């Protein structure tokens, strides 16, 4: 079976205009489907686009998340893969080494809904008990990809009793080719690419004011900064607010949701000593998004991050339902597995223009 990275690329030796490969509606739609996946749930959301300053290279990332679990790297990857398979993903391959375990899973049947995710875990170190820092990275086809040939799943991998090298070698899968893949299903590029204004508008500023007025955000000093907007800039990045509080995660959620009831949880995941929750703050001027994490890296403290949409960028999906009762917040998390609840919300904090 042909591995993704082994496929010959289209357009070798040809010059591609960057505007042909810039983010467009197809890329945004594919990214938004991946952001809403209950298992993938990227915290650092991204939209497929071209690689700035190159002739024809594309970036297919839709984002990543990182969690530090109790236990070994193999246990951490098995936990993530188990949750992915329960959510409809298929395990393609895995490679297990003493200090690094990598697995890849995929879902979807066509270019518009296919996603490839790489799960990587390494020892976190520094503690008497073993812990593993685990990263999940997702990629989708770029609009200029005419095909997306994924390999058949390995019959057995090192996660289910096979040898360490069982299945398709991970090195053949981790990095898709830099240029678009050939085929007949490639989509046209966006009709127009570029930022339309060079100053934040009234809603951009008002959303920051709404966030500053929120009691919880004010208490922890959650000060998000918008980029300086300059006409013609290729890239814009919001500076998320980050910090930690000396409270367990359930207590932080109570603080955010209680009182004004302004923040709404939409997604939670827990297991292996870690809890991860996504919330949104809906205002008349837009939506802010928050992530809370309590894991082996934070101990008894809760790490938080708050961000807002990049000006002229995609907003958080307003149709994502709020999470009602949560077993992750109301009951002990599973020791060996990973429990996933609800639908995550996300906005990219770093973005190139998305054309029409």
N, C-alpha and C positions, 0 to 999 in steps of 0.2 A: 504494500500500500504506500502511496506517495505521501511523504511528510510535507508539511506546509513549507518549511524552509528550503526544501529540496526542489521546489517547483521553479522552472525557469521563469524569469520575469519578463514583462512586456516592455518595450520601448528602450531596450539596452542600446546605448550609443546615441539616443535621441534626446533632444532638449525639450523639456516640458515646461510650459509657462506655469509659474506658481499659482496664478489665478485659476488655472484649470483644475488644480488639486486642492484649493482652499476649501474650508468647511462650508457645506451647504445643507439644505433641508434634509437630504437623505442621511448625511452623517449625524445631524442632530437627532433625527428620529431614531436611528440605530443606537445612539448613545443613551437617549432617554429610556429606551426599553431596557438597556443593560443597567442603568442606574436604579431602576425600579425592581430589579430582580431581588427577591427576599434573601437569597443566600449571598450573591456577589456583593451587593450593597457597598459600592465604592465610596470612601470618604473623600478622597481627592478626585473629584469628578473631572472628566476631560471629554473633548469632542475630537474625533478624527480630523486630521488636517494635513497640510504639507509641512515639511521640515524647513524652517526659515533659512534662507541663504543657500539652498541646494537647487539642483536642476532635476526635479523628478522624484525626490524621496518623500515618503508619506509616513505619518505617525498614526497608528490605529488605536491608540490607548483610549479606553473609556474610564480609567481611574483605578485606584487601588485602596486598600486599607491594611493596617498593621495592628496586630494584637499579640500580647505576650501571655502565653498559657503556662499553667503548671504542667510539669511533665517533660518528656523528651520530644525532640523534633518529630520523630516518627509518630508519636501519639498525637501531637498537634495537627500534623497533616492528615492523619486518619480521621480525626475529629472533623476537620473542615470538609474533607472529601465525603464523609458519611452524610453530613448535612447537605452538601451539594447534590449527591445522588438522591437523597430523599426529596429534594426540590426539583427533580427532573433532569439533572445533569448526568452526563456519562463520563466515567473515568476512562481516559485514553491510555495513560502510561504513568509510571512512577519510577523514581530512582532514589534508593535509600543508601545513604552513606552515614558513618558515625556522627559527623558534625554538620551534615546538610542533607535534608530530604526535600525532594521536588516532585510534585505531581501535576498533571494537567487534566482538566475536565472541559467538556464542551456541551453546548446545548443548541437547539435550533435546527431547522431543515433547509433554510434558504439564506441568501445573502442578507436579507433584511432582519432576520432574527437569530442568526448564528453568533455565538460568543465563544471565545476560547479564554480560559482562565488558568493561570499558573499559580500554584500554591507552593511557597518556599518557606521552610522553617530551619532555623539555626539555634544552637544553644545561646541563651541570653547571658549566662554567666553571672557571677557576683553573689549568688545565693547558695546556701547549703543544700536546699532542695532544687532539683533540676527544673528549669524553665526554658521555654522556647519562643523566640520572637518569630512570628508568622506573618507573612505578607501574601495577600491575594491580589493579583494583577489581571485585569480584563482587557481584551482586545476584540474588536469587531472588524468586519470588512470595511474598507474605505470605499467611497462612492465610485472611485475609478477602478476598483477591483472587479474584474469580470468573472472571477471564480474564487473559490475558497476551499481547496481540497484538503479536508482533514483525514487523518488515518483512521482505520478501523480500530476499535478498542483492543488492547492487548488481552489475551485470554486470561492471564494471571499477571499480577505485578507484585512487587515487594511488599505492598500494603495488604495483600491477601494470600500470602504464603509463597509467592514466586521468588526467584532470586533477585538480588539487588539490581541487576541489569535487565530484568525481564521486560519484554515489550519493546516498543519503538524507543530508541535512545532519546533522552530528554533534549540533548543538544540539537536534535533535528527539529524540535518544536518550539523552543522558547522564544526565538526571534523570527517572526515572519520576515520575508524579504523586504528590502527597503523600498523597492519600486512596486507599483501596482501589478497585480497578478493578471495574466491574460485571460480572455474569455469574452463571451458575447453579452454578458449581463451587466457590463459597466454602465454607470449612470453619468449623465452630463454634469459638468461642474456648475456652480452657482451662477445665476445671471449677473449678480453684482457683488463685489467684495470690497469692504472698506468701512471704517468707522464714519458715522454721519455727523458727529459733533465732537467738540474739543473741550467741553465743560460738563460736569455733572448737571442733570436737570433737577427740577424742583422735587420730583418723586425720589430721586437718588438721595438727596439731602434729607428729605423728610423721613425716609426709612431709617437713616442713621439717628435722627432725632427721636423717632419712635423707639428704637432699640435702646438709646441712652436713657429714655424715660421708664423703661421696664424695671421694676424693683429688683429682680434677680440680676439682670445684666448690670445695673448700677452698683449693686452690692459687690459683685466680683470684679468690676472694672472692665467689662467687656467692650472695648473700644475698637471697632472695626474701622479701617481706613480705606477709602476709595483711592484708585490710582489717579495720578495726574493725567488728564486726558489731553492728548496732542493729536491733531488731525494727521493721518498718515502713519501713526504708530501701528506696527504689526501686532503687538502683544499688549494686553492689559491684564493686570493682576491686582485683585483686591487683597489687602493685608488682613487675614483673619485675626480675631482676638483669641488668645490662648492663655490657659492658666490651669492651676490645680486648687482644689479646696480640701480642707481637712474634714471631710465628711464622706460617708459611704454614698454610693450612687443613688440608692433608693431615696435617701434623704435629700439629695440634690434635686431629684425629680419632684419630690414633694414641694420643695421651695419654688421650683419653676412653675409648677402647675397650680399650686395652692394660692390662696389670696386672690389675686386678679384672675387666675385661671388663664393667663394669656398664652403660655406655651402649651403645645399639644404634642405628646409622643405619637409617632406613627410606626415605629419599628423598634424591636429589641432583639438581641441575641445574647445567649449566656451558655456557659459551660467551661470546664477546665479552669475554674478559678477566675474567669473573666466575664464581665457584663458590658455590653455596648448598647447605647440607646441613641436614637435620632429623634429630634424634636423640631418643630417649626413655630415661629412667631408670626402670625398673620396680622397685617395692619392694612389701613386704607391705602398705603403707599408702596406695598410690596411685602415680601416674605423673607425673614431671616431664618437661617438653619443652624441648628446646634448639634454637636456630637458630644456625648459623655462616655468615658471609658474608665472602668475600674478593673485592673488586671494585675498580673504578677509584677509588672513594672511599676505600678502606682501604689501597690500595697493597700493600705487603708484610706488612701486619698483618691479623689476622683479628678481625672484630667478632663478639661472641657475645651471645646473650640466652637466659636461662633463666626459665621460668615454671612455675607449678603451677595446677591447677584452682581456680576460685573456689569457696569452700565452698558446698555444695548445688548446684553447677553441673555441667555435663557433664564427664566424664573423657575422657582420650585413648582412642581406640578400641583395645582390647586385641587385636583380631584382625588388625591391620595387620602384615604380615610384615616381618621384619627384612631390610634390604638386604644381599645377599651381596657379591660382588665388584662394584666400581664403576669404570666407565671414567672417570667424572669425577674420581676420586681417583687412578687408576692410569695414566692416559694423558693426553696433551695435549688440552685442550678444543677444540671446533671454533671456528675463527676467525669464521665468518660465521653459523652456525646456533646453535641452543640444544638441547642434549641433556638429556633428562629421564629419570630412572630411579626406579623404586619408587613408593611411596605415602607422601604426607606425613602427619604427625601434627600435631594442633593442639588447643589448648584456649583458649577465650576468656578474656582477662585482665580484661575489663570486661563486666558482665552484669546484666540485670534478671531478676527471678524467672521461671522457666520453669514454667508451671502443668501440672497433670496432664491 
